[in-house]
Amino acid sequence: MQHHHMLIFFALLIFAFGLFSRLAERNSVTGPMFFMTIGILASALGFGLIDVSHELEPVQLVAELALMLVLFIDASLIDFGTLRSTTPKIPSRLLLIGLPITMLFGTGLGVLMFGSASIWAIVLMALILSPTDAALGQAVVKSEEVPGRIRQSISVESGLNDGIALPPILLCMALLGAEAGHHEGGWLGFMIKQVTLGPVVGLAVGWIGGRLIQIMSDRGWMEETFQRLSALPLAILAFAFAEAVEGNGFIAAFVAGLGLTMGATSKHVRHQIQEFGETEGTQLILVVFLIFGLAMVPVASEYWGLRELIYALASLTVIRMVPVAISLIGSKLDWRTVAFIGWFGPRGIASVLYLLMALAAIGFVGHEQVISVIVLTVTISVYAHGISAVPLSRRYGQSTSIEKAPENPA
């Protein structure tokens, strides 16, 4: 398909879904579910309408832009004061206890089931499948029937765990590259540069950018329109400057979001930047899910079997839910709440984008099994969590014994 035909296809889909978006949400049809389904139907698995095999560079560009913006905005939304002061500290427990256990459980089961694969490929698979994506269960974080602290805890967890998972993911990719003879044995030096220079550059770009926006806004020199437009250029600058000095651009984009919160002290200014970033990020994310259905599901489906299905289902249930239950011991939350939080750990955009990074770094050949498991897990999650978000939120809201708290995150 020619470039202009692809653009027309993407634009029509986004516009058409937008017209019915509220109706779709009420009927448990999420944006990622719709776009991924259209992608699958238009691919070789469906009607064979679109072939994106020759569109790899545009796909990579869209994916990188989406990941930059998602990481930047997620970090800029963090309220460390709230995380420290609230009780029980649900997000802290999920991130500091639940997330590492999830990674360990995922690795352990992967070794048992796919022992013939490279150990670092198995670890990479477990790490890529550890971040959650609240956007796939948007009805949960929007539902007034779900207590505010629970909604916000799920949202905060998903906003932070993708950034936390990124450094070990990069380490695994470096080790796999070393196994394949890349980096000429200097993988340790390469990794040190990635995880040190990236944060330094990101913090500088985010803080300086935030301060400039704040100063110019206070003086009345900067329009709100351009405050909103600042998110993407700041994320791109952090990424590009970090890559120029051999740091990791994605870590830089995440840390730049943290720097922004320190540089832009006004909540109103930060809200303007975050609002536009979330809107533009949503469009890019929907395009990524469309490409996921068009290009990745058809290729990976050839390698799906019983073992891959068992691991995917386990990843969405026991590998996620047991660590959540362990991390919340002593939090005085009832079993319904623990189960609810455990189930709503969908695997979505972070897993897809990290998978695209891995494909660019290590390739598909030789890693078909672990890559196909990631694709299958995300595919199941898009449907399972999208369909269940509205009815389970309603049921939980009606049956839970937890009193609804004020709209403050836990």
C-alpha positions in Angstrom: 0.0 0.0 0.0 1.3 3.4 -0.9 2.2 6.0 1.7 -0.8 8.3 1.0 -3.2 5.3 1.1 -1.8 4.3 4.5 -2.3 7.9 5.8 -5.9 7.9 4.6 -6.5 4.6 6.2 -5.0 5.7 9.6 -6.8 9.0 9.6 -10.2 7.6 8.7 -10.0 5.0 11.4 -9.1 7.5 14.1 -11.8 9.9 13.0 -14.4 7.2 12.7 -13.7 5.6 16.1 -13.7 9.1 17.7 -17.3 9.6 16.5 -18.5 6.5 18.4 -15.9 6.5 21.2 -18.2 7.2 24.1 -20.7 4.6 22.8 -17.9 2.1 22.3 -16.6 2.7 25.8 -20.0 2.1 27.4 -20.1 -1.2 25.5 -16.6 -2.4 26.5 -15.0 -1.7 23.2 -11.7 0.1 23.8 -9.6 2.0 21.3 -6.7 -0.5 21.3 -9.2 -3.4 20.9 -10.8 -1.7 17.9 -7.6 -0.7 16.2 -5.8 -4.0 16.7 -8.9 -5.9 15.4 -9.0 -3.8 12.3 -5.3 -4.4 11.8 -5.7 -8.2 12.1 -8.6 -8.2 9.7 -6.7 -6.1 7.1 -3.6 -8.3 7.5 -2.7 -11.5 5.8 -4.5 -13.3 8.6 -7.7 -11.6 7.5 -8.5 -10.2 4.1 -4.9 -9.4 3.1 -5.7 -5.7 2.3 -2.5 -4.2 3.7 1.1 -5.3 3.7 3.3 -3.3 6.0 6.5 -5.5 5.6 8.1 -2.7 3.6 7.0 0.0 6.0 9.4 -0.9 8.8 11.1 2.5 9.1 7.9 4.5 9.4 6.6 1.9 11.9 9.8 2.3 14.0 9.5 6.1 13.9 5.9 6.1 15.1 6.8 3.6 17.8 9.7 5.6 19.0 7.7 8.8 19.1 4.9 7.1 21.0 7.3 5.6 23.6 9.1 8.9 24.1 5.9 10.7 24.7 4.4 8.0 26.9 7.4 7.8 29.1 7.7 11.6 29.3 4.1 12.2 30.2 3.9 9.2 32.7 6.9 10.6 34.6 5.5 14.2 34.6 2.3 12.9 36.2 4.1 11.5 39.2 3.2 13.1 42.6 6.0 12.0 45.0 4.4 13.8 47.9 1.2 11.8 47.5 3.2 8.5 47.2 5.0 9.3 50.4 2.1 10.6 52.5 -0.8 8.3 51.8 -1.8 5.1 53.7 -1.8 2.3 52.7 1.0 3.0 50.2 -0.5 0.7 47.5 1.5 2.0 44.5 4.8 1.8 46.4 4.1 -1.8 47.4 3.1 -2.8 43.8 6.2 -1.2 42.3 8.9 -2.1 44.9 7.6 -5.6 45.9 5.1 -6.7 43.3 7.0 -5.7 40.2 10.3 -7.5 41.0 8.4 -10.6 42.1 6.5 -10.6 38.8 9.8 -10.4 36.9 11.2 -13.3 38.9 8.1 -15.4 38.5 7.9 -14.7 34.8 11.6 -15.7 34.4 11.2 -18.8 36.4 8.2 -20.1 34.5 9.9 -19.2 31.2 13.0 -21.2 32.1 10.8 -24.2 33.0 8.7 -24.0 29.8 11.2 -22.7 27.2 14.5 -24.0 28.6 16.0 -24.4 25.1 15.9 -20.6 24.5 18.7 -18.3 25.6 18.4 -17.4 29.3 18.7 -13.7 28.5 15.9 -14.0 25.9 13.7 -15.6 28.5 14.5 -12.8 31.1 13.8 -10.2 28.4 10.4 -11.8 27.7 9.6 -11.7 31.4 10.7 -8.1 31.7 8.8 -6.9 28.7 5.7 -8.5 30.0 6.0 -7.0 33.5 4.8 -3.4 32.9 1.1 -2.8 33.0 -1.1 -0.4 30.9 -4.1 1.2 32.6 -5.2 2.5 29.2 -6.5 -1.0 28.3 -8.8 -0.9 31.2 -9.7 2.8 31.0 -13.1 2.2 32.3 -11.5 1.1 35.6 -9.6 4.4 36.2 -12.6 6.4 35.1 -15.4 4.5 37.0 -16.9 6.4 39.9 -18.1 3.1 41.3 -14.5 2.1 42.0 -13.0 3.8 45.1 -10.7 6.7 44.2 -7.6 5.4 45.9 -7.9 2.1 44.1 -8.3 3.7 40.7 -5.5 6.1 41.3 -3.2 3.3 42.6 -3.7 1.3 39.4 -3.1 4.4 37.3 0.1 5.4 39.2 1.4 1.9 39.1 1.0 1.6 35.3 2.5 5.1 34.9 5.7 4.2 36.7 6.4 0.5 36.1 7.3 1.0 32.4 10.1 3.4 33.3 11.3 1.2 36.1 11.4 -1.9 33.8 13.4 -0.1 31.1 16.9 -0.3 32.5 16.9 -4.1 33.0 15.3 -4.5 29.6 18.2 -2.5 28.1 20.7 -4.7 30.0 19.1 -7.9 28.6 19.3 -6.5 25.1 22.9 -5.5 25.6 23.7 -9.1 26.9 21.9 -10.6 23.9 23.8 -8.3 21.6 27.0 -9.5 23.2 26.0 -13.1 22.7 25.5 -12.3 19.0 28.9 -10.6 18.8 27.5 -7.0 18.9 29.2 -4.2 20.9 32.5 -6.1 20.4 32.5 -7.5 23.9 32.1 -4.0 25.4 28.6 -4.5 26.5 29.3 -3.4 30.0 30.7 0.0 28.9 27.8 0.4 26.5 25.3 -0.3 29.2 27.0 2.1 31.7 26.8 4.9 29.2 23.2 4.1 28.4 21.9 4.2 32.0 24.1 7.1 33.3 24.3 9.6 30.4 20.6 9.1 29.6 19.3 10.2 33.0 21.8 13.2 33.2 20.7 14.5 29.8 17.0 13.9 30.5 17.1 15.7 33.8 18.9 18.7 32.3 16.5 19.0 29.4 13.4 18.5 31.5 14.4 20.9 34.3 15.7 23.7 31.9 12.7 23.3 29.6 10.3 23.4 32.6 12.0 26.5 34.1 11.9 28.3 30.8 8.2 27.5 30.3 7.4 28.6 33.8 9.4 31.9 33.6 7.9 32.9 30.3 4.4 31.9 31.3 4.7 34.0 34.6 5.8 37.0 32.5 2.9 36.5 30.2 5.1 36.0 27.2 4.0 32.4 26.4 0.5 31.5 25.2 -1.2 28.4 26.7 -1.3 26.9 23.2 2.5 26.7 23.1 2.6 25.5 26.7 0.6 22.5 25.5 2.8 22.1 22.5 5.9 21.7 24.6 5.5 18.1 25.6 6.6 16.5 22.3 9.6 18.8 21.6 10.9 18.3 25.1 10.6 14.6 24.9 12.3 14.6 21.4 15.1 16.9 22.6 15.8 14.7 25.6 15.9 11.6 23.4 18.0 13.1 20.7 20.6 14.7 23.0 21.0 11.5 25.0 21.5 9.4 21.9 24.0 11.9 20.6 26.3 11.2 23.6 25.6 7.5 23.6 23.1 7.6 26.4 19.7 5.9 26.2 17.1 8.2 24.7 14.1 6.5 26.2 15.5 6.7 29.8 16.3 10.4 29.0 12.7 11.0 27.9 11.3 9.4 31.2 13.7 11.4 33.4 12.9 14.6 31.4 9.3 14.2 32.6 10.6 14.1 36.2 12.7 17.1 35.5 9.7 19.0 34.1 7.9 18.6 37.4 10.8 20.2 39.2 11.3 23.0 36.7 7.6 23.9 36.1 6.4 24.6 39.6 2.9 25.7 38.6 0.3 23.0 38.5 -1.6 24.9 35.8 1.4 25.0 33.5 2.2 21.3 34.0 -1.4 20.4 33.3 -1.3 22.3 30.0 1.8 20.3 28.9 0.4 17.0 30.2 -3.0 17.5 28.6 -1.7 17.9 25.1 0.9 15.1 25.6 -1.7 12.7 26.6 -3.9 13.5 23.6 -1.2 13.2 21.1 0.2 10.2 22.8 -3.2 8.5 22.5 -3.3 9.0 18.7 0.2 7.5 18.4 -0.7 4.6 20.6 -3.8 3.7 18.5 -1.6 3.7 15.4 0.9 1.4 17.1 -1.9 -1.0 18.0 -3.1 -0.9 14.4 0.4 -1.8 13.2 0.6 -4.4 15.9 -2.4 -6.1 14.4 -1.3 -5.6 10.9 2.4 -6.7 11.1 3.2 -8.5 14.4 0.2 -10.7 15.1 0.3 -12.4 11.7 4.1 -13.2 11.9 3.9 -14.3 15.6 0.8 -16.5 15.1 2.8 -19.1 13.1 4.7 -19.9 16.3 1.7 -20.1 18.7 1.2 -23.5 20.4 -0.1 -24.9 23.7 3.0 -23.9 25.6 2.9 -20.3 24.4 -0.8 -20.1 25.3 -0.3 -21.5 28.8 2.5 -19.0 29.5 0.5 -16.1 28.1 -2.5 -17.0 30.3 -0.2 -17.5 33.3 1.4 -14.1 32.7 -2.0 -12.4 32.9 -3.1 -14.4 36.0 -0.8 -16.1 38.5 2.4 -14.3 37.4 0.7 -11.0 38.0 -1.9 -11.7 40.7 0.2 -13.7 43.2 3.0 -11.0 43.4 0.2 -8.4 43.8 -1.3 -10.4 46.7 2.2 -10.8 48.3 3.0 -7.1 48.0 -0.3 -6.1 49.6 0.0 -8.4 52.7 -0.5 -6.2 55.7 -2.3 -3.4 53.7 -5.6 -4.3 55.3 -7.3 -4.5 51.9 -10.0 -7.1 51.5 -9.6 -10.1 49.1 -11.9 -8.5 46.5 -9.7 -5.4 46.2 -6.5 -7.5 46.1 -8.0 -9.6 43.3 -9.4 -6.6 41.5 -6.0 -4.8 41.5 -4.3 -8.1 40.5 -6.5 -8.7 37.5 -6.3 -5.2 36.2 -2.6 -5.4 35.2 -3.1 -5.5 31.5 -0.1 -5.8 29.1 -0.3 -3.1 26.5 1.6 -0.2 24.9 4.8 -0.5 27.0 5.1 -4.2 26.2 4.5 -3.5 22.5 7.0 -0.7 22.3 9.7 -2.5 24.2 9.1 -5.4 21.9 9.7 -3.2 18.9 12.9 -2.0 20.5 14.0 -5.6 21.1 13.2 -6.5 17.5 15.3 -3.6 16.3 18.2 -4.6 18.6 18.3 -8.4 18.4 16.0 -9.3 15.4 13.3 -11.9 15.1 15.3 -14.9 13.8 16.5 -17.0 16.6 14.1 -15.5 19.1 10.8 -16.5 17.5 9.4 -18.3 20.5 9.8 -15.7 23.2 8.7 -12.9 20.8 5.6 -14.9 19.8 4.7 -15.3 23.5 4.9 -11.6 24.1 2.7 -10.9 21.1 0.1 -13.5 22.2 0.0 -12.2 25.8 -0.6 -8.7 24.6 -3.3 -9.8 22.2 -5.2 -11.7 24.8 -4.8 -8.9 27.3 -6.2 -6.3 24.9 -9.5 -8.3 24.6 -9.7 -9.8 28.1 -9.0 -6.6 30.0 -10.9 -4.4 27.6 -14.1 -6.5 27.7 -14.0 -7.1 31.5 -13.3 -3.5 32.6 -16.8 -2.2 32.7 -18.7 -5.2 34.2 -16.0 -6.0 36.8 -15.7 -2.3 37.8 -19.5 -2.2 38.3 -19.5 -5.5 40.2 -16.6 -4.5 42.4 -18.1 -1.2 43.2 -21.4 -2.8 44.2 -19.9 -5.6 46.3 -16.7 -4.3 47.9 -16.8 -3.5 51.6 -14.2 -0.7 51.2 -15.7 2.7 51.7 -15.1 5.1 48.9 -12.3 7.5 49.8 -11.9 11.1 48.6 -10.3 11.3 45.2 -6.7 11.1 46.4 -4.4 8.5 45.1 -3.0 5.9 47.5 
